[in-house]
């Protein structure tokens, strides 16, 4: 399968967050992102997140680093959408900090709206082509 590129919510923000992470963490999470790019799901350190506007995946490292992404629109966009990266507060146990969750919810909704608009535009173009033929 063709390798789908990553589309970052905000590349500058991504670099600011991820650059200081230890090399081993970046390597492990990067390996899981590559698995997603090739259309597979990582065998470990990957879980589905529920209750968001789109299906999300959380890739994590045992030292607390997290990357939130989705493959939900990879058929339409040809991309893996990376919505967020952060270091989880170990004091929260298994729960995500409210501020992280709210930020991810907002980005997921905006991505869904953007992709819904792409779908509507694509459908209108298809209908127009069908009428002309």
CNS distance restraints for C-alpha pairs under 8 A (distance, minus, plus):
assign (resid   1 and name CA) (resid  38 and name CA) 5.95 0.50 0.50
assign (resid   1 and name CA) (resid  39 and name CA) 6.96 0.50 0.50
assign (resid   2 and name CA) (resid  38 and name CA) 6.39 0.50 0.50
assign (resid   3 and name CA) (resid  37 and name CA) 5.19 0.50 0.50
assign (resid   3 and name CA) (resid  38 and name CA) 5.00 0.50 0.50
assign (resid   3 and name CA) (resid  39 and name CA) 7.82 0.50 0.50
assign (resid   4 and name CA) (resid  37 and name CA) 4.78 0.50 0.50
assign (resid   4 and name CA) (resid  38 and name CA) 6.60 0.50 0.50
assign (resid   4 and name CA) (resid  39 and name CA) 8.00 0.50 0.50
assign (resid   4 and name CA) (resid  74 and name CA) 7.62 0.50 0.50
assign (resid   4 and name CA) (resid  78 and name CA) 5.78 0.50 0.50
assign (resid   4 and name CA) (resid  79 and name CA) 5.08 0.50 0.50
assign (resid   4 and name CA) (resid  80 and name CA) 6.47 0.50 0.50
assign (resid   5 and name CA) (resid  37 and name CA) 6.62 0.50 0.50
assign (resid   5 and name CA) (resid  78 and name CA) 7.28 0.50 0.50
assign (resid   5 and name CA) (resid  79 and name CA) 5.10 0.50 0.50
assign (resid   5 and name CA) (resid  80 and name CA) 6.30 0.50 0.50
assign (resid   6 and name CA) (resid  37 and name CA) 7.50 0.50 0.50
assign (resid   6 and name CA) (resid  79 and name CA) 5.60 0.50 0.50
assign (resid   6 and name CA) (resid  80 and name CA) 4.85 0.50 0.50
assign (resid   6 and name CA) (resid  81 and name CA) 6.00 0.50 0.50
assign (resid   6 and name CA) (resid  82 and name CA) 6.73 0.50 0.50
assign (resid   7 and name CA) (resid  79 and name CA) 6.21 0.50 0.50
assign (resid   7 and name CA) (resid  80 and name CA) 6.03 0.50 0.50
assign (resid   7 and name CA) (resid  81 and name CA) 4.87 0.50 0.50
assign (resid   7 and name CA) (resid  82 and name CA) 5.93 0.50 0.50
assign (resid   8 and name CA) (resid  14 and name CA) 7.34 0.50 0.50
assign (resid   8 and name CA) (resid  81 and name CA) 6.10 0.50 0.50
assign (resid   8 and name CA) (resid  82 and name CA) 4.79 0.50 0.50
assign (resid   8 and name CA) (resid  83 and name CA) 6.34 0.50 0.50
assign (resid   9 and name CA) (resid  14 and name CA) 7.99 0.50 0.50
assign (resid   9 and name CA) (resid  81 and name CA) 7.27 0.50 0.50
assign (resid   9 and name CA) (resid  82 and name CA) 6.01 0.50 0.50
assign (resid   9 and name CA) (resid  83 and name CA) 5.05 0.50 0.50
assign (resid   9 and name CA) (resid  84 and name CA) 7.06 0.50 0.50
assign (resid   9 and name CA) (resid 107 and name CA) 7.88 0.50 0.50
assign (resid  10 and name CA) (resid  14 and name CA) 6.15 0.50 0.50
assign (resid  11 and name CA) (resid  15 and name CA) 6.19 0.50 0.50
assign (resid  12 and name CA) (resid  16 and name CA) 6.23 0.50 0.50
assign (resid  13 and name CA) (resid  17 and name CA) 6.23 0.50 0.50
assign (resid  14 and name CA) (resid  18 and name CA) 5.92 0.50 0.50
assign (resid  14 and name CA) (resid  84 and name CA) 7.39 0.50 0.50
assign (resid  14 and name CA) (resid  85 and name CA) 6.68 0.50 0.50
assign (resid  15 and name CA) (resid  19 and name CA) 5.42 0.50 0.50
assign (resid  16 and name CA) (resid  20 and name CA) 7.61 0.50 0.50
assign (resid  17 and name CA) (resid  21 and name CA) 7.69 0.50 0.50
assign (resid  17 and name CA) (resid  85 and name CA) 6.77 0.50 0.50
assign (resid  17 and name CA) (resid  86 and name CA) 6.75 0.50 0.50
assign (resid  18 and name CA) (resid  26 and name CA) 7.44 0.50 0.50
assign (resid  18 and name CA) (resid  85 and name CA) 7.25 0.50 0.50
assign (resid  21 and name CA) (resid  25 and name CA) 6.42 0.50 0.50
assign (resid  21 and name CA) (resid  26 and name CA) 6.50 0.50 0.50
assign (resid  21 and name CA) (resid  65 and name CA) 7.97 0.50 0.50
assign (resid  22 and name CA) (resid  26 and name CA) 6.49 0.50 0.50
assign (resid  23 and name CA) (resid  27 and name CA) 6.08 0.50 0.50
assign (resid  24 and name CA) (resid  28 and name CA) 6.15 0.50 0.50
assign (resid  25 and name CA) (resid  29 and name CA) 6.15 0.50 0.50
assign (resid  25 and name CA) (resid  61 and name CA) 6.35 0.50 0.50
assign (resid  25 and name CA) (resid  65 and name CA) 7.55 0.50 0.50
assign (resid  26 and name CA) (resid  30 and name CA) 5.70 0.50 0.50
assign (resid  27 and name CA) (resid  31 and name CA) 6.06 0.50 0.50
assign (resid  28 and name CA) (resid  32 and name CA) 6.55 0.50 0.50
assign (resid  28 and name CA) (resid  61 and name CA) 7.34 0.50 0.50
assign (resid  29 and name CA) (resid  33 and name CA) 6.27 0.50 0.50
assign (resid  29 and name CA) (resid  59 and name CA) 6.59 0.50 0.50
assign (resid  29 and name CA) (resid  60 and name CA) 6.76 0.50 0.50
assign (resid  29 and name CA) (resid  61 and name CA) 6.99 0.50 0.50
assign (resid  29 and name CA) (resid  67 and name CA) 7.74 0.50 0.50
assign (resid  30 and name CA) (resid  34 and name CA) 6.21 0.50 0.50
assign (resid  31 and name CA) (resid  35 and name CA) 6.40 0.50 0.50
assign (resid  32 and name CA) (resid  36 and name CA) 6.45 0.50 0.50
assign (resid  32 and name CA) (resid  41 and name CA) 7.98 0.50 0.50
assign (resid  32 and name CA) (resid  42 and name CA) 5.60 0.50 0.50
assign (resid  32 and name CA) (resid  46 and name CA) 7.97 0.50 0.50
assign (resid  32 and name CA) (resid  59 and name CA) 7.22 0.50 0.50
assign (resid  33 and name CA) (resid  37 and name CA) 6.19 0.50 0.50
assign (resid  34 and name CA) (resid  38 and name CA) 6.41 0.50 0.50
assign (resid  35 and name CA) (resid  39 and name CA) 6.74 0.50 0.50
assign (resid  35 and name CA) (resid  40 and name CA) 5.51 0.50 0.50
assign (resid  35 and name CA) (resid  41 and name CA) 6.30 0.50 0.50
assign (resid  35 and name CA) (resid  42 and name CA) 5.93 0.50 0.50
assign (resid  36 and name CA) (resid  40 and name CA) 5.16 0.50 0.50
assign (resid  36 and name CA) (resid  41 and name CA) 5.61 0.50 0.50
assign (resid  36 and name CA) (resid  42 and name CA) 6.91 0.50 0.50
assign (resid  36 and name CA) (resid  71 and name CA) 7.68 0.50 0.50
assign (resid  36 and name CA) (resid  80 and name CA) 7.50 0.50 0.50
assign (resid  37 and name CA) (resid  79 and name CA) 7.83 0.50 0.50
assign (resid  37 and name CA) (resid  80 and name CA) 6.60 0.50 0.50
assign (resid  41 and name CA) (resid  46 and name CA) 7.85 0.50 0.50
assign (resid  42 and name CA) (resid  46 and name CA) 6.20 0.50 0.50
assign (resid  45 and name CA) (resid  58 and name CA) 8.00 0.50 0.50
assign (resid  45 and name CA) (resid  59 and name CA) 5.64 0.50 0.50
assign (resid  45 and name CA) (resid  60 and name CA) 5.35 0.50 0.50
assign (resid  45 and name CA) (resid  61 and name CA) 6.69 0.50 0.50
assign (resid  46 and name CA) (resid  57 and name CA) 6.58 0.50 0.50
assign (resid  46 and name CA) (resid  58 and name CA) 5.53 0.50 0.50
assign (resid  46 and name CA) (resid  59 and name CA) 4.54 0.50 0.50
assign (resid  46 and name CA) (resid  60 and name CA) 6.51 0.50 0.50
assign (resid  47 and name CA) (resid  57 and name CA) 5.60 0.50 0.50
assign (resid  47 and name CA) (resid  58 and name CA) 5.35 0.50 0.50
assign (resid  47 and name CA) (resid  59 and name CA) 6.80 0.50 0.50
assign (resid  48 and name CA) (resid  55 and name CA) 7.23 0.50 0.50
assign (resid  48 and name CA) (resid  56 and name CA) 5.85 0.50 0.50
assign (resid  48 and name CA) (resid  57 and name CA) 4.57 0.50 0.50
assign (resid  48 and name CA) (resid  58 and name CA) 6.29 0.50 0.50
assign (resid  49 and name CA) (resid  55 and name CA) 6.76 0.50 0.50
assign (resid  49 and name CA) (resid  56 and name CA) 5.24 0.50 0.50
assign (resid  49 and name CA) (resid  57 and name CA) 5.70 0.50 0.50
assign (resid  49 and name CA) (resid  58 and name CA) 6.63 0.50 0.50
assign (resid  50 and name CA) (resid  55 and name CA) 6.82 0.50 0.50
assign (resid  50 and name CA) (resid  56 and name CA) 7.23 0.50 0.50
assign (resid  52 and name CA) (resid  56 and name CA) 7.27 0.50 0.50
assign (resid  52 and name CA) (resid 105 and name CA) 6.00 0.50 0.50
assign (resid  52 and name CA) (resid 108 and name CA) 6.81 0.50 0.50
assign (resid  52 and name CA) (resid 109 and name CA) 7.88 0.50 0.50
assign (resid  53 and name CA) (resid 105 and name CA) 7.03 0.50 0.50
assign (resid  53 and name CA) (resid 108 and name CA) 5.69 0.50 0.50
assign (resid  53 and name CA) (resid 109 and name CA) 5.41 0.50 0.50
assign (resid  53 and name CA) (resid 112 and name CA) 6.81 0.50 0.50
assign (resid  54 and name CA) (resid  70 and name CA) 7.65 0.50 0.50
assign (resid  54 and name CA) (resid  72 and name CA) 6.87 0.50 0.50
assign (resid  54 and name CA) (resid 108 and name CA) 6.13 0.50 0.50
assign (resid  54 and name CA) (resid 109 and name CA) 7.46 0.50 0.50
assign (resid  54 and name CA) (resid 112 and name CA) 6.65 0.50 0.50
assign (resid  55 and name CA) (resid  70 and name CA) 6.41 0.50 0.50
assign (resid  55 and name CA) (resid  71 and name CA) 7.89 0.50 0.50
assign (resid  55 and name CA) (resid  72 and name CA) 6.28 0.50 0.50
assign (resid  56 and name CA) (resid  68 and name CA) 6.72 0.50 0.50
assign (resid  56 and name CA) (resid  69 and name CA) 5.72 0.50 0.50
assign (resid  56 and name CA) (resid  70 and name CA) 4.75 0.50 0.50
assign (resid  56 and name CA) (resid  71 and name CA) 7.59 0.50 0.50
assign (resid  56 and name CA) (resid  72 and name CA) 7.74 0.50 0.50
assign (resid  57 and name CA) (resid  68 and name CA) 5.73 0.50 0.50
assign (resid  57 and name CA) (resid  69 and name CA) 5.36 0.50 0.50
assign (resid  57 and name CA) (resid  70 and name CA) 5.79 0.50 0.50
assign (resid  58 and name CA) (resid  66 and name CA) 6.56 0.50 0.50
assign (resid  58 and name CA) (resid  67 and name CA) 5.74 0.50 0.50
assign (resid  58 and name CA) (resid  68 and name CA) 4.70 0.50 0.50
assign (resid  58 and name CA) (resid  69 and name CA) 6.61 0.50 0.50
assign (resid  59 and name CA) (resid  66 and name CA) 5.69 0.50 0.50
assign (resid  59 and name CA) (resid  67 and name CA) 5.14 0.50 0.50
assign (resid  59 and name CA) (resid  68 and name CA) 6.43 0.50 0.50
assign (resid  59 and name CA) (resid  69 and name CA) 7.97 0.50 0.50
assign (resid  60 and name CA) (resid  64 and name CA) 6.83 0.50 0.50
assign (resid  60 and name CA) (resid  65 and name CA) 5.65 0.50 0.50
assign (resid  60 and name CA) (resid  66 and name CA) 4.48 0.50 0.50
assign (resid  60 and name CA) (resid  67 and name CA) 6.39 0.50 0.50
assign (resid  61 and name CA) (resid  65 and name CA) 5.38 0.50 0.50
assign (resid  61 and name CA) (resid  66 and name CA) 6.69 0.50 0.50
assign (resid  64 and name CA) (resid  87 and name CA) 5.28 0.50 0.50
assign (resid  64 and name CA) (resid  88 and name CA) 4.99 0.50 0.50
assign (resid  64 and name CA) (resid  89 and name CA) 7.27 0.50 0.50
assign (resid  64 and name CA) (resid  90 and name CA) 7.08 0.50 0.50
assign (resid  65 and name CA) (resid  85 and name CA) 7.43 0.50 0.50
assign (resid  65 and name CA) (resid  86 and name CA) 5.88 0.50 0.50
assign (resid  65 and name CA) (resid  87 and name CA) 4.27 0.50 0.50
assign (resid  65 and name CA) (resid  88 and name CA) 6.09 0.50 0.50
assign (resid  66 and name CA) (resid  85 and name CA) 5.50 0.50 0.50
assign (resid  66 and name CA) (resid  86 and name CA) 5.35 0.50 0.50
assign (resid  66 and name CA) (resid  87 and name CA) 5.86 0.50 0.50
assign (resid  66 and name CA) (resid  88 and name CA) 6.73 0.50 0.50
assign (resid  67 and name CA) (resid  82 and name CA) 7.41 0.50 0.50
assign (resid  67 and name CA) (resid  83 and name CA) 7.76 0.50 0.50
assign (resid  67 and name CA) (resid  84 and name CA) 5.73 0.50 0.50
assign (resid  67 and name CA) (resid  85 and name CA) 4.33 0.50 0.50
assign (resid  67 and name CA) (resid  86 and name CA) 6.67 0.50 0.50
assign (resid  68 and name CA) (resid  82 and name CA) 6.06 0.50 0.50
assign (resid  68 and name CA) (resid  83 and name CA) 5.58 0.50 0.50
assign (resid  68 and name CA) (resid  84 and name CA) 5.08 0.50 0.50
assign (resid  68 and name CA) (resid  85 and name CA) 6.22 0.50 0.50
assign (resid  68 and name CA) (resid 104 and name CA) 7.92 0.50 0.50
assign (resid  69 and name CA) (resid  80 and name CA) 7.00 0.50 0.50
assign (resid  69 and name CA) (resid  81 and name CA) 5.47 0.50 0.50
assign (resid  69 and name CA) (resid  82 and name CA) 4.18 0.50 0.50
assign (resid  69 and name CA) (resid  83 and name CA) 5.36 0.50 0.50
assign (resid  69 and name CA) (resid  84 and name CA) 7.06 0.50 0.50
assign (resid  70 and name CA) (resid  80 and name CA) 6.06 0.50 0.50
assign (resid  70 and name CA) (resid  81 and name CA) 5.34 0.50 0.50
assign (resid  70 and name CA) (resid  82 and name CA) 6.60 0.50 0.50
assign (resid  70 and name CA) (resid  83 and name CA) 7.75 0.50 0.50
assign (resid  71 and name CA) (resid  79 and name CA) 7.44 0.50 0.50
assign (resid  71 and name CA) (resid  80 and name CA) 5.19 0.50 0.50
assign (resid  71 and name CA) (resid  81 and name CA) 6.61 0.50 0.50
assign (resid  73 and name CA) (resid  77 and name CA) 5.87 0.50 0.50
assign (resid  73 and name CA) (resid  78 and name CA) 7.40 0.50 0.50
assign (resid  73 and name CA) (resid  79 and name CA) 7.22 0.50 0.50
assign (resid  73 and name CA) (resid  80 and name CA) 7.53 0.50 0.50
assign (resid  73 and name CA) (resid  81 and name CA) 7.89 0.50 0.50
assign (resid  73 and name CA) (resid 115 and name CA) 7.39 0.50 0.50
assign (resid  74 and name CA) (resid  78 and name CA) 4.51 0.50 0.50
assign (resid  74 and name CA) (resid  79 and name CA) 4.76 0.50 0.50
assign (resid  74 and name CA) (resid  80 and name CA) 5.75 0.50 0.50
assign (resid  74 and name CA) (resid  81 and name CA) 7.87 0.50 0.50
assign (resid  75 and name CA) (resid  79 and name CA) 7.77 0.50 0.50
assign (resid  83 and name CA) (resid 104 and name CA) 6.79 0.50 0.50
assign (resid  83 and name CA) (resid 107 and name CA) 6.50 0.50 0.50
assign (resid  83 and name CA) (resid 108 and name CA) 7.37 0.50 0.50
assign (resid  84 and name CA) (resid 104 and name CA) 6.71 0.50 0.50
assign (resid  86 and name CA) (resid 100 and name CA) 7.92 0.50 0.50
assign (resid  88 and name CA) (resid  92 and name CA) 8.00 0.50 0.50
assign (resid  88 and name CA) (resid  96 and name CA) 7.07 0.50 0.50
assign (resid  88 and name CA) (resid  97 and name CA) 7.58 0.50 0.50
assign (resid  89 and name CA) (resid  93 and name CA) 7.84 0.50 0.50
assign (resid  89 and name CA) (resid  96 and name CA) 7.89 0.50 0.50
assign (resid  89 and name CA) (resid  97 and name CA) 7.26 0.50 0.50
assign (resid  92 and name CA) (resid  96 and name CA) 6.78 0.50 0.50
assign (resid  92 and name CA) (resid  97 and name CA) 6.94 0.50 0.50
assign (resid  96 and name CA) (resid 100 and name CA) 6.69 0.50 0.50
assign (resid  96 and name CA) (resid 101 and name CA) 6.35 0.50 0.50
assign (resid  97 and name CA) (resid 101 and name CA) 6.24 0.50 0.50
assign (resid  98 and name CA) (resid 102 and name CA) 6.03 0.50 0.50
assign (resid  99 and name CA) (resid 103 and name CA) 6.19 0.50 0.50
assign (resid 100 and name CA) (resid 104 and name CA) 6.18 0.50 0.50
assign (resid 101 and name CA) (resid 105 and name CA) 6.00 0.50 0.50
assign (resid 102 and name CA) (resid 106 and name CA) 6.19 0.50 0.50
assign (resid 103 and name CA) (resid 107 and name CA) 6.33 0.50 0.50
assign (resid 104 and name CA) (resid 108 and name CA) 6.01 0.50 0.50
assign (resid 105 and name CA) (resid 109 and name CA) 6.16 0.50 0.50
assign (resid 106 and name CA) (resid 110 and name CA) 6.20 0.50 0.50
assign (resid 107 and name CA) (resid 111 and name CA) 6.05 0.50 0.50
assign (resid 108 and name CA) (resid 112 and name CA) 6.10 0.50 0.50
assign (resid 109 and name CA) (resid 113 and name CA) 6.14 0.50 0.50
assign (resid 110 and name CA) (resid 114 and name CA) 6.10 0.50 0.50
assign (resid 111 and name CA) (resid 115 and name CA) 6.06 0.50 0.50
assign (resid 112 and name CA) (resid 116 and name CA) 5.92 0.50 0.50
assign (resid 113 and name CA) (resid 117 and name CA) 6.21 0.50 0.50
assign (resid 114 and name CA) (resid 118 and name CA) 6.37 0.50 0.50
assign (resid 115 and name CA) (resid 119 and name CA) 6.15 0.50 0.50
assign (resid 116 and name CA) (resid 120 and name CA) 6.19 0.50 0.50
assign (resid 117 and name CA) (resid 121 and name CA) 6.10 0.50 0.50
assign (resid 118 and name CA) (resid 122 and name CA) 6.03 0.50 0.50
assign (resid 119 and name CA) (resid 123 and name CA) 6.03 0.50 0.50
assign (resid 120 and name CA) (resid 124 and name CA) 6.15 0.50 0.50
assign (resid 121 and name CA) (resid 125 and name CA) 6.24 0.50 0.50
assign (resid 122 and name CA) (resid 126 and name CA) 6.18 0.50 0.50
assign (resid 123 and name CA) (resid 127 and name CA) 6.13 0.50 0.50
assign (resid 124 and name CA) (resid 128 and name CA) 6.19 0.50 0.50
assign (resid 125 and name CA) (resid 129 and name CA) 6.19 0.50 0.50
assign (resid 126 and name CA) (resid 130 and name CA) 6.14 0.50 0.50
assign (resid 127 and name CA) (resid 131 and name CA) 6.25 0.50 0.50
assign (resid 128 and name CA) (resid 132 and name CA) 6.31 0.50 0.50
assign (resid 129 and name CA) (resid 133 and name CA) 6.37 0.50 0.50
